Amino acid sequence: MPKRILQGVVVSDKNDKTIVVKVERRLRHPVFKKTVRVSKKYHAHDEKNEAKVGEIVRIQEARPLSKQKRWTLVEKVDAAKA
């Protein structure tokens, strides 16, 4: 089974070798038929501490690395705007 790859924005890099990535997806509300943005945060493993807050990154599904980490950093798509 292929591993899922998600794209999102880094919202925290304070932990060592860990980043928190916010992934946003759009879906249609079942009653109001309006497009709604739904977001979720994922903890991802960043071995070299290379991702910084505000950068757009891709993360890939992985084996459980800790209590919350089930994703790893694949690549940086866009640099931070800071």
HELIX and SHEET records of a PDB file:
SHEET    1   A 6 ILE A   5  SER A  12  0                                        
SHEET    2   A 6 THR A  18  ARG A  28 -1                                        
SHEET    3   A 6 THR A  35  HIS A  45 -1                                        
SHEET    4   A 6 TRP A  71  ASP A  78  1                                        
SHEET    5   A 6 ILE A  56  GLU A  61 -1                                        
SHEET    6   A 6 ILE A   5  SER A  12 -1                                        
END                                                                             
